[in-house]
């Protein structure tokens, strides 16, 4: 399963299926949605002078016009259940759009 599939499987239900790579494909974004992008791809460990697995560091940007506290906790839980390690969550309010924007940094090993 690709890292994209793992993310969409982990948090898709939480965002009513509104989870996309890189950007929202709609002109008018829904009240709650998430986009994700790769941050770093690096070898996890080496054996016999070859990389044996890869770590995929990702950023998941969650947007909501409502209260984000429950969503943040549930997203963390769902990502952990699907093999992700959360390394940080940054929160910002976008005054121009009215969205609360959470940037969830996480990583998983490539299967």
Secondary structure, DSSP 4 states (H G I P E B T S, - for coil): --HHHHHHHHHTTTTTT-EEESS--SSS--SEEEEEEEEEEEEEEEETTEEEEEEEEEEEEEEESS--HHHHHHHHHHHHHTT-EEEEEEEEEETTTTEEEEEEEEEEE--
